[in-house]
Amino acid sequence: MQSASPPLTKLAEIYSHPVGQIGSVNHAAIADYVPYKSGLTPITPNPNPPFPDLVNQRALEKYQTGRFQGFTAAELRALDSLAFEQPDFPDMRLEGLDVDHVFRRENWQNRRKAVHRALWPLGNGRPGFWHVDTYVGTQTIWDIILPSLRIATLVLNNAHTWPWWDAFLSNHIPLPVGKLPADKQHIPCQWYRLRAAQIVNSPAGRKGVQDYFRSLADDIIFDFACGSFDPDSTLPDPDDFHGLTCGPTPWWQKTTCNINFYLVEPLLNPKINSAERLLCQAELAVTILHEFCHALYTRSEESLDPYFEDEVLGEVGFSMEKAVFGGRTSQLNAAYINPKGLPFGGQMNFGWNNYASSINCLADQPILEPKPANYREATSYPVPISYFRNLHDPTFWQAYVPVWGSTSLHMGPFTAGSLFDFDTKQRRLIETPLLTDPVITLSMTDQEKATAKIQIDRNNSARTIRQDMQLNKDDRTFRDRQFLSQQPFPSPPPTPASQTPVYVEPRFEPQLTQYEFDLIFNYLVRYRDELALDTLHFEIPEHQLYWYILRSGFTGLEAWQWRGFLQECERSNKLFFWTEYFEPPTPTIGMVELNPLGWPPVPQKYNYNPQQPPPGTRLHAVFQDWYRSMHWLGDLEDPYSDSVFVQGQYDFDKEVCVFLVRKIMRENCLWTDPEITEVEFDECLGFCDSMLWMKGPKGIVRKSDRGWPPVVTSPSYSAPSTPSQSSSGSLSLSVTLERKL
């Protein structure tokens, strides 16, 4: 159940009521309005307002221009860029289009996941997990993401329209050293450039691109992950991502594109309108394509992303977005801050190849020279809702895209934008020139006429928007004059402190009966040893411990009951401490820590002076190389080791560990006898119990906090790579990580 909900406007029920300082925006300007506001509503001015109303209007407009890149919500409405201002219309899903083979359902369905990587529950009391076969109402998550996959499919089907794809998939060449900064010229980088149009557009050129896509269709899979947690270790990650691609590993030979499920969360909200749904579907399609580009590049064995033409930033996903869609996007109701997973409200187009975009590159990716003259300028353009309707319109793809080519999917049309100068710290509004209307003649083909009509409609829309923007500007000018003419002098006394109650977002707090609580409590106490709860010496994600409990046999336990149990444990100081990440109303994530004083006492079972197996036995020989191999996998500080653990991670899939130990024993320890069995592996673990390694739940190897050298510094971020033999001869187990922020 939810805690009591304070009064909200209709928009705030959908987009929430932001509180306090979030990012660079202070939401204090809307704190004193009840019902509580979303801050997205265009201001409707009183034609003859008293002075206090003028003050409030100016405060709200200042707040909105700070939140929306220099625009008020009224200006965004004039620019046709507010989804919630659109009348409802039938859903647009591009029905009838088969998705590309790489995006097929099988590539999203659950394969054998590592035991230390649990499925994420939907949260907020909804049954099921983030998986394409999970039902949400009458639809599966697969049904919900299908329109996005169809847009991504249309982009790949028409890849010849954008020469970027041909350049990216063709042979790369070494980047000229002179393009690198003086202190980075020792770093090998790659460069890809456009090929001649007659090659790109030839039947062989088009076929080559499509053949490359098909060749990887069985080597790439997709999964849902939380964008604020590392998808492999499942630990909190300070860097949010929309998508993150992990390259092949010795134990999993496919590339995995992890998609942040908070991007899909708005599509599960039954209150959003049709226009909002189009925005969210389009953003998901762009993210899937972005990660697909990173997946394509995992074949290269290069540690850094290549650079396209004269771009000074290297990030293949954003380079593709610039080439295909005309730039990066950002949500008006920012989806990457707390609370996460809210509907967008509208979209902004941001440029690429500038200072503002450099934060989206990996930390060790050099920024090239010379930089463009406008490198320290950032432009923002509100995207009209008509653009997202076109993306979901089969006629647009059939008639407009073939004629307008590489600019056909560029966001727009833009009639106004804003420019921020990082040197002067100033922002100003800018206008864009209108295109000339094409002339429709009798000699045109039907396709040419349809294309011309689409362009004329876009131009007419832009003219109407420009007129509305001018009216809005005139209105603000008039009110500014009113304000100056009425402003009292000297200044009025300070406004008394607000009497509005502080807003508290209702939280998901399921209430268990005493019977339900006792049932879970007694199960955990009874199976305390099997679940290895006494060796839980670290914080663990709530859903991961829930997964261990399900695997132990308590299959009737629902995720909402587990959440309610942990909340009650926190309140009553029993069994576990529980910490909540993120903010409601969207689902939050919990971290769990053992409360050592909240358990019934039990006798000490663990041997802190483990003995080695008898000398001269096979097990003794196995143990020596097993110990060395496991040290390779677990030591974060040894420069010659290849740890599969990251700092703060202690659980890892036992089956994977057995596979890796066998591999390391053969290739690094030169083991030639029959390989270690699972029984021998478990016996070796027992010899180390509580020193280096500990008893874990079923299917888990648990790393101890005892016996390892202290971690002096956090491990550096591993550059993308594929499995290889390092110069020291040790097995490289690093994982390719590419981020979309």
C-alpha angles and dihedrals in degrees: 000000000000122000115247112299120228118225112284135181116247091258093048089053087062104030099027130231110277115219133202124333114348113176107315095336125092111206096194090113091074098038097097100053120101124223084048115250136224092220089231099098116110111244113249104203125216107241092225105023125177115243097263089055091051090052091052092047092052091047091052092047091050089050093050095047088052091049099041104045095266099321131109119224088249090058091048089052089051088051089054089239104125113095095197091056091062122099113246119261136176115291114270110215105152087243118202097032116121114223121242116272092249091057096045119135093253089064090057098043123103115277124179101306121200108261091237089059109070126188113260116244116234088239135204091079095302112138120239139027138277095278131124092243095054115111120228103187108313095338132072120226086250089061090049095053096040096095089055092050090050092054089049089049092052090052091053092044089054096039090128087068090071114051087201090082093054091048093048094049095043125086113298122219131210112276112247107258091228090069091063123083113259093255093049101048092106090065114096111228135175132229131202125194140185117272125219113291092237089059096044094047097041118109089248092050093050092045091050092058094047092045089054091052091050093047090062099039093101095042098059127071133178131223139173120245138165108264093220096051128067105255095221105038092029088219123138112273121201090214114078117214135191089202136358126194122210118197127221119295131196089262099040116038098190129086113242122211106201114203120200105244090211086073088061094041095086089056088061091057109101092199098067118102128234095266092051089051090055091053093051093045091051094049090050090051092052091049092050090051090046092055091042088061090054090048090053090053095054087084091066099071087216116141096213133044116260125243125243119223110299097347112128094200121074114212116120096201095055092040087058091048090054093048098044105028102023098248146336125307134225129188122242089219091046111232097197097065132069122321096037128206099036122148113269103235089205142343134248124206114225126189128242132222094048140106094265090057096049091086087067092066126085114270094246095046107110120232108228133230141271098038119209117266091248094044093123094049122091122199125200124192124185108232116228116236089235088072092062091047089055091053088058095044117097091203090059091055093045099045111020105036097055092050101041094040121181095013096045095099097038110127115258161355090245120198099169139013142162131247125207119197112208091200098053094027088225130134126204135177119246133195127218124218118254120242121241116257113251116237116240112219134183090245092064122105119241090256092052091048091050090049092049091049091053090052092047090050090051091050093048090050090051092051092051090048091051091052091049090049091053091050089050091049091050090050093052090048091052092050092047088056090048090051094051093046093050099037107123120229124243098034117270119255116277117278112258117251115282117265092198112119114249108261116245117189112229110251131213102253111163112200117221125203116241088251092055093047093048092047092056092040093052092045092054092047092047094047095035092123097044090051090046090228093155090061093049094114096156142054113275129189112261093235092051094056088044088056091052090052092050090049090051090062106270092119095154093067111110123211092240090053090050090051091049091048093052092048090052091047089054092050095045098038093240131143100325145031113224128202124189123220123203128004135276151267087070119054116290130208126236133210120205131207128182115255100214093194095049097070133085108257119260131182116269107263104176128098110221092185102059118190127222122237118270114283117252095033127112089242090057091054091044091050094054093057093035089056092049092047094048090048087056090055097044111036112097094183104047106098090208096053127090103212118199087196124082126209109291094018117116107158125075135168108271095210090056091047091052090051093049095045090053090049094048093045090054099041104031106022092037092230110180103171122092109301123264114276124224089249091054090046090056091047090053090050088053091055088058097041110156092355109089092331135040141188111283134186120282110304095010134111108206121205116220125229088223129084099018123113112257116265105244098185134012112266111262119251107271114236116233113277142149125235111287143144111274122220091257091058095246120131112262110224100171120141126224111244122187121174135209106195 
